[in-house]
Amino acid sequence: MTTTTPLHPTVSYPSRVLSGAGHDLARHAARFGPCPHSGPDLIGVVAAAGLRGRGGAGFPAARKMAAVAGGRRPVLIANGSEGEPLSSKDAVLLQSSPHLVLDGMAVVAASIRARESFLYVPAHMTAMMRQLIADRRVAGWDSTDIKVIEAPRRFVAGEKSAVIAAIAGKAAIPSDSAVSTSESGLHGRPTLVQNVETLAHIATIARYGAAWFRTLGTPDEPGTMLISLTGACSAPGVLEVPVGIPLDSLLKTTTTGHPDRLRAVLIGGYHGTWHGTEQLRGHTLSRSSLHSLGASPGAGVVHTLAVGSCGLAATADIVAYLARESTGQCGPCLNGLPRLAESMTTLARGHWSGDVVADLRRYAALVDGRGACHHPDGTARLVRSAMTTFARDVDLHLRGRCETSHPDGRRRVP
């Protein structure tokens, strides 16, 4: 996981949700003003703002709110579990602007008429958030009843159905259900699960309106987003940027003006996709721009790989981790992911027998779309992107060589 402090780049970007107010409610009030009142009208304002969820899927936030607003005894869950190892944006947000997240919970709960709200965060944050919630009630800031629930440190524990299971007192593992959680979620009640960053943005929209929110970002994807920068960066950390920022500009900022020192970029985290820096040229950090590459910003991870690093070895390490993190409740996770990991490691190390490339393609096809959740799909997507982006590495490894140190591939595979 990356550092839990915001990144202060050489290029200045506007900061909307990383306020730096921290735990101090007075500083928060001075920065944002009082917690706004809200009702059902907020859903229309969020719709006009065009906010998409910042948890990974990018679903329109207002549509999720509207889907539960008319239900009987709806429930709100704020998801700050952040099981992705390369991401620390939610942790930084909860340190920098915890009261903005809690404001978002208050206004959203009021808009959907939820009387029960839950905040799902890692163990080391539970005591802190409970204290802040108590401080707000004593100060009369808001009266929202929020229960803080500990999130297990597992990759899949942040998946929506796993979150609901954990809050219900069950194991935090994903489940496959034909019924939407907006109809039947926690204890069979309509349930809205929103990422904590999404809620922080809603808190600002409730204060300043849809037109203000749209002054940054793109017409189709307005606003700012938090990204976790990791890997071969001059200063790894968390950065708030306008959606649609050119990737060239972002990479120049994070590599001290030398993006040519990068070999590839992993966009979207462990369930994301690898891309060569040349391939990303002319694209922006937005869903619409990355769609043509088969990529997505996901939860805002931008992981860079330096020149001189082996892309196959890096991918093998990630796939091995993902195989270990599966819950083993279906065939693709129980059998398919370990075989994918074994074949990827075999290719990376050069100790294979038979057609390891064909094996990788076959295992990826066998697990894709057949799991109880999307964990196998994301792993297969990562593998396929590596096989394309690092095609030269594949060819060299099959000949017992690696370009880790020498562009002409003279070095032996380890």
KEKE-3310 file (N, C-alpha, C; in steps of 0.2 Angstrom, whole numbers, plus 5000, padded with zeros to 4 digits):
npx = (5004:5002:5009:5001:4998:4994:4999:5011:5012:5023:5016:5001:4985:4968:4960:4947:4941:4951:4954:4962:4958:4957:4954:4948:4934:4930:4939:4935:4922:4925:4931:4921:4909:4892:4885:4875:4857:4846:4835:4824:4826:4839:4844:4841:4849:4862:4861:4860:4873:4881:4889:4899:4901:4915:4921:4925:4917:4910:4897:4882:4880:4868:4858:4859:4855:4842:4836:4835:4828:4814:4811:4806:4811:4826:4844:4859:4876:4893:4907:4923:4933:4944:4952:4961:4978:4986:4980:4977:4969:4956:4960:4968:4959:4950:4958:4962:4950:4939:4926:4920:4916:4908:4898:4893:4887:4877:4869:4865:4859:4848:4842:4837:4830:4835:4836:4846:4863:4879:4897:4910:4926:4944:4952:4961:4955:4943:4941:4945:4935:4923:4925:4925:4912:4905:4909:4903:4890:4889:4892:4881:4881:4876:4863:4864:4863:4876:4884:4900:4909:4920:4931:4938:4955:4956:4957:4945:4935:4930:4920:4904:4893:4900:4903:4890:4887:4897:4893:4881:4886:4892:4904:4915:4913:4911:4895:4884:4870:4854:4846:4845:4854:4848:4835:4835:4845:4855:4849:4838:4833:4831:4846:4859:4875:4889:4905:4917:4923:4914:4904:4910:4911:4897:4894:4900:4893:4880:4882:4887:4881:4876:4881:4893:4900:4902:4912:4924:4933:4926:4913:4905:4910:4911:4920:4932:4944:4951:4967:4978:4995:5008:5023:5036:5038:5042:5037:5028:5010:4995:4984:4973:4964:4958:4945:4949:4961:4976:4985:4998:5003:5000:5009:5022:5022:5023:5035:5045:5046:5051:5045:5049:5057:5049:5042:5030:5012:5001:4984:4971:4973:4975:4965:4966:4973:4988:4998:5008:5018:5018:5007:4997:4998:4990:4979:4967:4964:4950:4935:4929:4939:4949:4942:4943:4955:4952:4952:4950:4948:4945:4947:4955:4969:4986:4999:5016:5029:5046:5058:5069:5063:5055:5040:5033:5037:5032:5018:5016:5018:5008:4997:4999:4996:4982:4977:4979:4971:4958:4941:4939:4926:4920:4923:4931:4939:4944:4951:4955:4962:4973:4980:4982:4990:5001:5005:5009:5019:5028:5031:5037:5048:5054:5054:5047:5037:5030:5017:5016:5011:4999:4993:4990:4981:4971:4967:4963:4952:4944:4941:4935:4921:4914:4913:4908:4909:4916:4930:4938:4936:4943:4956:4959:4958:4969:4979:4978:4981:4994:5000:4999:5004:5017:5022:5035:5043:5037:5041:5055:5057:5052:5063:5072:5077:5078:5073:5076:5088:5095:5091:5093:5090:5099:5101:5100:5084:5079)
npy = (4994:5012:5027:5035:5049:5065:5068:5081:5088:5095:5102:5111:5106:5109:5107:5099:5089:5085:5092:5095:5098:5088:5080:5090:5098:5112:5118:5111:5116:5130:5129:5123:5127:5126:5109:5105:5105:5092:5084:5074:5081:5082:5072:5075:5085:5080:5071:5081:5086:5076:5066:5052:5036:5034:5022:5012:5005:5016:5020:5030:5041:5047:5039:5027:5031:5035:5023:5017:5025:5025:5014:5002:5006:5010:5007:5014:5012:5017:5014:5011:5002:4998:4987:4985:4983:4993:5005:5019:5030:5031:5030:5041:5051:5049:5053:5066:5073:5068:5073:5078:5067:5061:5071:5069:5057:5060:5069:5061:5050:5057:5061:5049:5044:5036:5028:5020:5020:5014:5014:5007:5002:4999:4991:4999:5011:5012:5016:5029:5035:5032:5041:5053:5054:5054:5066:5075:5073:5078:5091:5095:5095:5086:5073:5060:5043:5033:5018:5011:4999:4986:4982:4968:4965:4961:4957:4955:4959:4972:4971:4974:4965:4957:4967:4970:4957:4956:4967:4962:4952:4941:4931:4941:4939:4938:4936:4928:4935:4936:4947:4964:4974:4986:4983:4972:4971:4973:4963:4960:4973:4988:4993:5005:5006:5016:5022:5030:5041:5046:5050:5061:5069:5071:5078:5091:5095:5096:5108:5117:5116:5109:5116:5122:5110:5105:5113:5108:5094:5084:5086:5074:5067:5075:5085:5081:5068:5056:5049:5036:5035:5025:5015:5017:5031:5049:5054:5044:5043:5051:5060:5073:5076:5084:5075:5068:5073:5075:5060:5060:5073:5070:5059:5065:5074:5066:5059:5068:5075:5066:5055:5046:5037:5027:5011:5005:5007:5003:5004:5006:4997:4981:4973:4979:4985:4983:4995:5001:5016:5023:5019:5025:5038:5054:5050:5052:5053:5046:5038:5037:5040:5030:5019:5015:5008:4997:4999:5006:5019:5013:5012:5022:5020:5022:5015:5014:5007:5005:5008:4994:4985:4970:4966:4954:4947:4956:4955:4942:4941:4949:4941:4929:4934:4938:4925:4919:4927:4924:4918:4905:4899:4895:4886:4893:4901:4893:4883:4888:4901:4898:4890:4899:4908:4899:4896:4909:4913:4903:4906:4919:4915:4907:4893:4881:4869:4862:4871:4886:4898:4895:4889:4899:4907:4898:4895:4908:4910:4900:4904:4917:4926:4916:4915:4916:4929:4945:4943:4933:4937:4950:4946:4938:4948:4956:4948:4945:4958:4960:4950:4956:4969:4966:4959:4957:4953:4941:4934:4934:4928:4915:4911:4910:4922:4939:4956:4963:4970:4972:4980:4972:4959:4951:4946:4932:4923:4924)
npz = (5000:4997:5003:5017:5016:5008:4991:4986:4972:4959:4950:4952:4957:4958:4974:4981:4989:4997:5010:5021:5033:5043:5059:5065:5069:5070:5061:5049:5048:5046:5033:5025:5029:5038:5040:5027:5025:5019:5007:4998:4986:4984:4976:4963:4961:4962:4951:4941:4943:4938:4944:4945:4953:4964:4967:4959:4949:4943:4942:4939:4953:4957:4952:4959:4971:4969:4967:4979:4986:4987:4993:5007:5023:5020:5019:5022:5017:5019:5011:5015:5014:5006:4999:4989:4986:4980:4982:4991:4993:4999:5012:5014:5012:5023:5033:5029:5027:5036:5041:5030:5023:5033:5033:5020:5021:5030:5023:5012:5018:5023:5011:5005:5015:5025:5040:5046:5046:5040:5042:5035:5038:5038:5052:5059:5059:5065:5079:5078:5069:5076:5087:5081:5076:5088:5093:5084:5086:5100:5097:5091:5077:5068:5068:5063:5064:5065:5062:5065:5057:5057:5043:5036:5031:5017:4999:4992:5001:5000:4990:4985:4989:4998:5008:5013:5018:5029:5037:5041:5050:5045:5036:5026:5012:4994:4985:4974:4967:4960:4963:4965:4976:4979:4980:4988:5001:5015:5027:5019:5016:5006:5000:5000:4994:4995:4989:5000:4995:4985:4993:4999:4989:4986:4997:4995:4983:4988:4995:4986:4974:4957:4945:4950:4953:4940:4934:4934:4927:4914:4901:4901:4912:4925:4938:4951:4955:4966:4965:4967:4966:4962:4962:4950:4954:4956:4968:4977:4981:4986:4975:4970:4956:4941:4933:4917:4915:4905:4902:4898:4904:4918:4920:4917:4928:4939:4937:4938:4926:4917:4908:4899:4907:4911:4908:4907:4912:4925:4925:4935:4945:4953:4947:4935:4920:4910:4901:4888:4888:4876:4871:4879:4875:4871:4877:4890:4908:4910:4909:4896:4887:4890:4887:4874:4874:4881:4894:4911:4923:4935:4953:4954:4953:4948:4943:4940:4930:4930:4917:4913:4921:4923:4916:4915:4927:4937:4934:4937:4951:4955:4951:4958:4971:4970:4967:4980:4987:4984:4988:4987:4984:4972:4957:4947:4955:4965:4957:4945:4946:4954:4944:4934:4941:4943:4930:4925:4934:4930:4917:4919:4926:4917:4918:4911:4903:4889:4881:4887:4885:4878:4888:4898:4890:4889:4902:4907:4899:4903:4917:4915:4917:4924:4938:4955:4959:4953:4954:4947:4934:4934:4936:4925:4915:4919:4916:4902:4897:4901:4893:4881:4881:4886:4876:4869:4880:4882:4871:4872:4884:4881:4874:4884:4888:4895:4895:4906:4910:4899:4883:4872:4876:4881:4894:4905:4909:4926)
capx = (5000:5006:5009:4994:4999:4993:5005:5011:5016:5026:5010:4996:4979:4963:4958:4940:4939:4957:4954:4967:4955:4958:4949:4946:4927:4930:4943:4931:4917:4928:4932:4915:4902:4888:4882:4869:4851:4844:4829:4824:4828:4847:4845:4840:4855:4867:4860:4862:4880:4884:4893:4899:4904:4922:4923:4928:4912:4908:4890:4880:4878:4860:4853:4859:4852:4835:4834:4833:4824:4807:4810:4804:4817:4832:4850:4865:4883:4899:4912:4930:4937:4950:4956:4966:4985:4990:4976:4977:4965:4951:4963:4970:4953:4947:4963:4962:4943:4934:4920:4916:4913:4902:4893:4890:4883:4871:4864:4862:4854:4841:4838:4834:4826:4838:4837:4852:4869:4885:4903:4914:4933:4949:4952:4965:4952:4937:4941:4945:4929:4918:4926:4923:4905:4903:4911:4898:4883:4890:4892:4875:4883:4871:4861:4864:4865:4881:4888:4906:4910:4927:4932:4944:4960:4956:4956:4938:4931:4926:4915:4897:4890:4905:4902:4884:4888:4901:4889:4876:4889:4894:4910:4915:4915:4906:4890:4881:4863:4850:4842:4849:4854:4844:4829:4835:4852:4856:4843:4832:4830:4834:4853:4864:4882:4893:4912:4918:4925:4908:4900:4913:4909:4890:4894:4902:4888:4875:4884:4889:4877:4878:4885:4900:4904:4904:4917:4930:4932:4924:4906:4902:4913:4913:4922:4939:4945:4957:4971:4984:5001:5013:5028:5042:5036:5046:5034:5021:5005:4988:4983:4967:4965:4952:4944:4950:4968:4980:4990:5005:5004:5001:5015:5027:5022:5025:5042:5049:5047:5055:5040:5053:5060:5044:5041:5022:5008:4995:4979:4965:4975:4976:4960:4966:4976:4994:4998:5014:5018:5017:4999:4993:4999:4984:4973:4966:4962:4943:4932:4927:4945:4952:4937:4945:4960:4950:4954:4946:4952:4944:4947:4960:4976:4990:5005:5021:5034:5052:5062:5073:5059:5051:5033:5030:5038:5028:5012:5016:5018:5001:4992:4999:4993:4975:4975:4979:4965:4951:4938:4938:4919:4918:4928:4936:4943:4947:4955:4957:4966:4980:4983:4984:4996:5007:5008:5012:5026:5032:5033:5041:5055:5057:5055:5041:5037:5024:5015:5014:5007:4992:4990:4988:4976:4965:4965:4960:4946:4940:4938:4932:4913:4911:4914:4903:4909:4920:4937:4941:4936:4948:4962:4960:4959:4976:4984:4978:4984:5001:5002:4999:5009:5024:5023:5042:5045:5035:5045:5062:5057:5052:5070:5077:5081:5074:5076:5076:5094:5098:5086:5093:5088:5105:5101:5096:5079:5081)
capy = (5000:5018:5031:5038:5056:5067:5070:5088:5088:5101:5105:5112:5105:5111:5102:5100:5085:5084:5099:5095:5100:5083:5078:5097:5100:5119:5119:5109:5121:5136:5128:5121:5130:5121:5103:5107:5101:5089:5080:5070:5085:5081:5067:5078:5090:5075:5069:5087:5087:5071:5063:5045:5033:5034:5016:5008:5004:5022:5020:5036:5041:5048:5033:5022:5034:5035:5016:5014:5031:5024:5007:5002:5006:5009:5007:5017:5010:5020:5009:5014:4996:4999:4981:4985:4985:4999:5011:5022:5036:5032:5031:5048:5055:5049:5057:5073:5076:5063:5076:5079:5060:5060:5076:5066:5051:5064:5072:5056:5047:5061:5061:5043:5043:5030:5029:5017:5021:5011:5016:5001:5004:4995:4990:5004:5017:5011:5020:5036:5037:5032:5047:5059:5053:5056:5073:5078:5073:5082:5098:5096:5096:5082:5068:5054:5037:5029:5012:5009:4992:4984:4979:4963:4967:4956:4960:4955:4961:4978:4970:4976:4959:4955:4972:4968:4951:4958:4971:4957:4948:4935:4932:4946:4936:4940:4931:4930:4936:4939:4952:4970:4976:4992:4980:4967:4970:4971:4960:4960:4979:4992:4995:5009:5006:5021:5023:5036:5047:5048:5053:5067:5074:5073:5084:5097:5096:5098:5115:5122:5115:5105:5120:5122:5104:5104:5118:5104:5088:5084:5087:5068:5065:5081:5084:5079:5062:5055:5044:5033:5035:5020:5012:5021:5039:5053:5055:5041:5046:5052:5066:5075:5079:5084:5070:5070:5076:5071:5056:5063:5078:5067:5055:5070:5077:5060:5056:5073:5077:5061:5049:5041:5032:5022:5006:5003:5009:4999:5008:5003:4992:4973:4971:4984:4983:4986:4999:5005:5023:5026:5018:5030:5045:5056:5048:5056:5049:5046:5032:5038:5040:5024:5014:5012:5004:4991:5001:5010:5022:5009:5015:5028:5018:5023:5011:5014:5002:5008:5005:4990:4981:4964:4966:4947:4946:4960:4952:4935:4943:4951:4936:4925:4937:4937:4918:4918:4931:4921:4914:4898:4897:4893:4883:4897:4904:4887:4879:4892:4906:4895:4888:4905:4910:4895:4897:4916:4912:4899:4910:4924:4912:4903:4886:4878:4863:4863:4878:4890:4904:4893:4887:4905:4909:4894:4896:4915:4910:4896:4908:4923:4926:4910:4915:4919:4937:4947:4942:4929:4941:4955:4943:4936:4954:4958:4943:4947:4965:4959:4946:4960:4975:4964:4953:4956:4950:4934:4931:4933:4923:4908:4909:4909:4928:4944:4962:4967:4974:4974:4980:4967:4953:4946:4943:4926:4923:4921)
capz = (5000:4996:5009:5018:5016:5001:4987:4984:4966:4957:4946:4957:4955:4963:4979:4983:4995:5001:5013:5026:5040:5048:5064:5069:5067:5069:5054:5044:5047:5043:5026:5021:5032:5041:5037:5024:5026:5012:5007:4991:4980:4983:4971:4957:4961:4961:4944:4937:4943:4934:4948:4945:4959:4964:4970:4954:4944:4940:4941:4941:4960:4958:4950:4965:4977:4967:4967:4985:4990:4988:4997:5014:5028:5016:5023:5019:5019:5016:5010:5015:5016:5002:4999:4984:4989:4977:4983:4998:4992:5004:5019:5015:5012:5029:5037:5028:5027:5038:5042:5024:5022:5037:5030:5014:5024:5033:5017:5008:5022:5023:5005:5004:5021:5029:5047:5048:5041:5042:5039:5034:5037:5041:5060:5063:5058:5068:5085:5076:5066:5081:5091:5077:5075:5094:5093:5080:5090:5105:5095:5087:5070:5064:5072:5060:5068:5060:5066:5062:5056:5054:5037:5035:5026:5011:4993:4990:5007:4998:4985:4988:4993:5004:5013:5016:5022:5035:5041:5044:5055:5042:5033:5021:5005:4989:4984:4967:4968:4954:4965:4966:4983:4979:4981:4994:5003:5022:5030:5014:5015:5000:5003:4995:4996:4991:4991:5004:4991:4982:4998:5001:4983:4987:5002:4992:4979:4992:4997:4981:4968:4951:4941:4953:4952:4933:4932:4933:4924:4907:4901:4902:4918:4929:4945:4952:4957:4969:4962:4971:4962:4965:4958:4949:4954:4960:4975:4977:4986:4983:4972:4968:4949:4937:4928:4910:4914:4900:4905:4897:4909:4924:4920:4918:4935:4944:4935:4937:4919:4912:4907:4896:4911:4912:4903:4907:4917:4926:4926:4938:4951:4952:4942:4929:4913:4908:4895:4887:4889:4870:4870:4883:4873:4868:4881:4897:4914:4910:4907:4889:4884:4891:4884:4867:4876:4885:4901:4915:4929:4941:4959:4953:4954:4942:4945:4935:4930:4927:4912:4916:4925:4920:4916:4917:4934:4940:4934:4941:4958:4957:4950:4964:4976:4968:4968:4987:4990:4982:4994:4985:4984:4966:4953:4944:4960:4968:4953:4939:4948:4955:4938:4931:4944:4942:4923:4924:4937:4926:4911:4921:4928:4912:4919:4908:4899:4885:4878:4893:4883:4877:4895:4900:4887:4890:4909:4907:4896:4908:4923:4914:4917:4927:4945:4959:4959:4947:4955:4942:4928:4934:4936:4918:4912:4920:4912:4895:4896:4901:4887:4875:4883:4887:4871:4868:4885:4881:4866:4875:4890:4878:4872:4890:4890:4898:4894:4912:4911:4892:4878:4867:4878:4883:4901:4905:4913:4932)
cpx = (5004:5005:5002:4994:4997:4999:5005:5015:5019:5021:5004:4989:4974:4961:4951:4938:4945:4958:4960:4965:4956:4953:4946:4939:4927:4934:4939:4925:4919:4929:4926:4909:4898:4886:4876:4863:4849:4838:4829:4826:4835:4848:4845:4847:4861:4867:4862:4870:4884:4889:4893:4903:4911:4925:4926:4923:4910:4901:4887:4877:4870:4856:4853:4855:4844:4832:4832:4828:4817:4805:4808:4810:4824:4838:4855:4872:4888:4904:4919:4935:4944:4954:4961:4973:4988:4986:4977:4973:4960:4954:4965:4964:4950:4952:4962:4955:4938:4927:4916:4913:4907:4896:4889:4885:4876:4866:4861:4857:4847:4838:4835:4830:4828:4839:4843:4857:4875:4891:4908:4921:4937:4949:4955:4961:4945:4936:4941:4938:4923:4919:4924:4915:4902:4904:4905:4892:4883:4889:4886:4876:4878:4869:4861:4867:4869:4884:4894:4908:4917:4927:4938:4949:4961:4954:4948:4933:4927:4921:4908:4894:4894:4904:4896:4884:4892:4897:4883:4879:4891:4901:4910:4918:4909:4901:4887:4873:4860:4846:4846:4849:4850:4837:4829:4843:4853:4849:4836:4829:4834:4841:4857:4871:4886:4900:4912:4919:4919:4904:4903:4911:4902:4890:4895:4896:4882:4876:4884:4885:4880:4883:4892:4903:4906:4909:4924:4929:4930:4916:4902:4904:4915:4916:4930:4938:4951:4961:4977:4990:5006:5018:5034:5040:5041:5044:5027:5017:4999:4987:4976:4967:4958:4951:4945:4957:4972:4985:4997:5007:5005:5007:5022:5028:5025:5032:5047:5051:5050:5050:5044:5057:5055:5043:5034:5019:5002:4990:4973:4967:4975:4971:4960:4970:4983:4994:5005:5013:5016:5009:4995:4993:4993:4978:4973:4963:4954:4941:4931:4934:4949:4948:4940:4951:4958:4951:4949:4950:4951:4943:4952:4967:4980:4997:5010:5026:5040:5055:5067:5070:5055:5044:5030:5031:5033:5021:5011:5015:5011:4996:4992:4996:4985:4973:4974:4973:4958:4948:4937:4931:4916:4924:4933:4941:4947:4952:4959:4963:4973:4984:4986:4990:5002:5010:5011:5018:5030:5035:5038:5048:5058:5058:5048:5042:5030:5023:5012:5009:4999:4989:4987:4982:4970:4963:4961:4953:4941:4937:4934:4924:4910:4911:4908:4903:4914:4928:4941:4942:4942:4955:4964:4961:4966:4980:4984:4981:4991:5004:5003:5004:5016:5025:5030:5045:5043:5040:5052:5062:5056:5058:5075:5080:5076:5077:5076:5082:5096:5092:5087:5092:5093:5105:5097:5090:5081:5078)
cpy = (5006:5022:5034:5046:5059:5069:5078:5089:5095:5105:5106:5110:5107:5105:5104:5096:5084:5091:5100:5097:5095:5082:5084:5099:5108:5121:5117:5114:5128:5135:5127:5124:5124:5115:5105:5102:5098:5085:5076:5074:5085:5077:5070:5083:5085:5073:5075:5088:5081:5067:5055:5042:5033:5028:5011:5007:5010:5023:5027:5036:5042:5043:5028:5025:5034:5028:5014:5019:5029:5017:5008:5002:5005:5010:5010:5014:5014:5015:5012:5008:4996:4993:4981:4987:4991:5005:5013:5029:5037:5033:5038:5052:5055:5052:5064:5076:5071:5067:5077:5072:5059:5065:5072:5060:5055:5066:5066:5052:5051:5061:5055:5040:5037:5032:5025:5018:5017:5013:5010:5003:4999:4996:4997:5011:5018:5016:5027:5039:5037:5038:5053:5059:5056:5063:5077:5079:5078:5089:5100:5097:5092:5076:5061:5048:5033:5024:5011:5002:4990:4980:4974:4966:4961:4960:4961:4957:4968:4977:4971:4970:4957:4961:4971:4962:4953:4962:4967:4952:4941:4936:4936:4943:4938:4935:4933:4930:4939:4945:4958:4972:4982:4989:4976:4967:4968:4969:4961:4967:4983:4995:4999:5009:5011:5021:5030:5042:5050:5052:5060:5072:5076:5079:5091:5099:5099:5106:5119:5121:5111:5109:5121:5116:5103:5109:5114:5098:5089:5085:5080:5065:5071:5079:5082:5072:5061:5049:5042:5032:5030:5018:5017:5029:5042:5054:5051:5044:5047:5059:5067:5079:5080:5078:5072:5073:5072:5066:5058:5068:5075:5063:5060:5073:5072:5057:5062:5075:5072:5055:5044:5036:5027:5017:5005:5006:5004:5003:5004:4998:4985:4970:4975:4981:4987:4990:5002:5012:5026:5025:5023:5037:5048:5055:5052:5051:5050:5040:5032:5037:5033:5018:5010:5007:4998:4993:5005:5013:5017:5014:5020:5026:5019:5021:5011:5009:5005:5004:5000:4985:4976:4964:4959:4945:4950:4957:4946:4936:4945:4945:4931:4928:4936:4930:4917:4922:4929:4918:4907:4895:4894:4890:4887:4900:4898:4884:4884:4897:4903:4893:4894:4908:4906:4896:4904:4916:4908:4902:4916:4921:4908:4896:4882:4872:4863:4870:4882:4895:4901:4891:4893:4907:4905:4895:4903:4914:4905:4900:4914:4922:4921:4910:4917:4926:4938:4946:4938:4933:4946:4952:4941:4942:4957:4954:4944:4953:4964:4955:4951:4966:4972:4958:4952:4952:4942:4931:4929:4928:4916:4906:4909:4916:4933:4951:4967:4972:4976:4974:4974:4960:4948:4943:4937:4927:4920:4914)
cpz = (5000:5003:5010:5020:5009:4998:4985:4978:4964:4953:4951:4953:4960:4968:4982:4989:4999:5005:5018:5033:5045:5052:5067:5066:5065:5062:5048:5043:5044:5035:5022:5023:5035:5037:5033:5025:5019:5013:5000:4985:4979:4977:4964:4956:4959:4954:4940:4937:4939:4937:4947:4951:4958:4967:4965:4948:4940:4938:4943:4949:4961:4957:4956:4970:4975:4968:4973:4989:4991:4991:5004:5018:5024:5021:5019:5021:5015:5016:5009:5016:5012:5002:4994:4986:4986:4979:4990:4998:4998:5011:5020:5015:5019:5035:5036:5029:5030:5039:5036:5022:5026:5035:5024:5016:5027:5028:5013:5012:5023:5017:5003:5010:5025:5036:5050:5043:5044:5039:5040:5033:5040:5049:5063:5062:5062:5074:5083:5073:5071:5085:5087:5076:5082:5095:5090:5083:5096:5103:5092:5080:5066:5069:5069:5064:5063:5065:5062:5062:5053:5048:5037:5030:5021:5005:4991:4995:5005:4993:4989:4992:4999:5010:5017:5021:5029:5039:5045:5049:5052:5039:5027:5015:5000:4988:4977:4968:4962:4956:4967:4973:4984:4981:4988:4996:5010:5025:5026:5013:5009:5003:4998:4998:4991:4994:4995:5000:4987:4987:4999:4995:4984:4992:5000:4987:4982:4994:4992:4974:4962:4947:4943:4951:4945:4930:4931:4930:4916:4907:4903:4909:4922:4935:4945:4955:4961:4966:4967:4966:4966:4960:4957:4948:4958:4967:4975:4982:4983:4981:4970:4961:4946:4933:4921:4910:4909:4904:4904:4903:4916:4925:4921:4925:4940:4942:4935:4930:4914:4912:4903:4900:4913:4907:4902:4913:4918:4928:4929:4944:4948:4947:4936:4923:4913:4901:4894:4887:4882:4868:4873:4880:4869:4872:4888:4902:4915:4907:4899:4885:4884:4888:4878:4868:4880:4892:4905:4921:4935:4947:4959:4955:4947:4945:4939:4936:4926:4921:4915:4921:4921:4921:4918:4924:4938:4940:4937:4948:4960:4956:4956:4970:4976:4969:4976:4990:4988:4988:4993:4985:4977:4962:4950:4949:4963:4964:4948:4941:4950:4949:4934:4934:4943:4935:4922:4928:4933:4920:4913:4923:4922:4913:4917:4904:4895:4883:4884:4891:4881:4883:4898:4897:4888:4898:4910:4904:4900:4914:4921:4913:4921:4935:4949:4960:4953:4948:4950:4935:4928:4933:4929:4914:4912:4916:4905:4893:4896:4895:4881:4876:4883:4882:4869:4873:4885:4877:4868:4880:4887:4875:4878:4891:4893:4896:4900:4912:4904:4887:4873:4869:4880:4889:4901:4910:4920:4934)
residu = (MET:THR:THR:THR:THR:PRO:LEU:HIS:PRO:THR:VAL:SER:TYR:PRO:SER:ARG:VAL:LEU:SER:GLY:ALA:GLY:HIS:ASP:LEU:ALA:ARG:HIS:ALA:ALA:ARG:PHE:GLY:PRO:CYS:PRO:HIS:SER:GLY:PRO:ASP:LEU:ILE:GLY:VAL:VAL:ALA:ALA:ALA:GLY:LEU:ARG:GLY:ARG:GLY:GLY:ALA:GLY:PHE:PRO:ALA:ALA:ARG:LYS:MET:ALA:ALA:VAL:ALA:GLY:GLY:ARG:ARG:PRO:VAL:LEU:ILE:ALA:ASN:GLY:SER:GLU:GLY:GLU:PRO:LEU:SER:SER:LYS:ASP:ALA:VAL:LEU:LEU:GLN:SER:SER:PRO:HIS:LEU:VAL:LEU:ASP:GLY:MET:ALA:VAL:VAL:ALA:ALA:SER:ILE:ARG:ALA:ARG:GLU:SER:PHE:LEU:TYR:VAL:PRO:ALA:HIS:MET:THR:ALA:MET:MET:ARG:GLN:LEU:ILE:ALA:ASP:ARG:ARG:VAL:ALA:GLY:TRP:ASP:SER:THR:ASP:ILE:LYS:VAL:ILE:GLU:ALA:PRO:ARG:ARG:PHE:VAL:ALA:GLY:GLU:LYS:SER:ALA:VAL:ILE:ALA:ALA:ILE:ALA:GLY:LYS:ALA:ALA:ILE:PRO:SER:ASP:SER:ALA:VAL:SER:THR:SER:GLU:SER:GLY:LEU:HIS:GLY:ARG:PRO:THR:LEU:VAL:GLN:ASN:VAL:GLU:THR:LEU:ALA:HIS:ILE:ALA:THR:ILE:ALA:ARG:TYR:GLY:ALA:ALA:TRP:PHE:ARG:THR:LEU:GLY:THR:PRO:ASP:GLU:PRO:GLY:THR:MET:LEU:ILE:SER:LEU:THR:GLY:ALA:CYS:SER:ALA:PRO:GLY:VAL:LEU:GLU:VAL:PRO:VAL:GLY:ILE:PRO:LEU:ASP:SER:LEU:LEU:LYS:THR:THR:THR:THR:GLY:HIS:PRO:ASP:ARG:LEU:ARG:ALA:VAL:LEU:ILE:GLY:GLY:TYR:HIS:GLY:THR:TRP:HIS:GLY:THR:GLU:GLN:LEU:ARG:GLY:HIS:THR:LEU:SER:ARG:SER:SER:LEU:HIS:SER:LEU:GLY:ALA:SER:PRO:GLY:ALA:GLY:VAL:VAL:HIS:THR:LEU:ALA:VAL:GLY:SER:CYS:GLY:LEU:ALA:ALA:THR:ALA:ASP:ILE:VAL:ALA:TYR:LEU:ALA:ARG:GLU:SER:THR:GLY:GLN:CYS:GLY:PRO:CYS:LEU:ASN:GLY:LEU:PRO:ARG:LEU:ALA:GLU:SER:MET:THR:THR:LEU:ALA:ARG:GLY:HIS:TRP:SER:GLY:ASP:VAL:VAL:ALA:ASP:LEU:ARG:ARG:TYR:ALA:ALA:LEU:VAL:ASP:GLY:ARG:GLY:ALA:CYS:HIS:HIS:PRO:ASP:GLY:THR:ALA:ARG:LEU:VAL:ARG:SER:ALA:MET:THR:THR:PHE:ALA:ARG:ASP:VAL:ASP:LEU:HIS:LEU:ARG:GLY:ARG:CYS:GLU:THR:SER:HIS:PRO:ASP:GLY:ARG:ARG:ARG:VAL:PRO)
# end
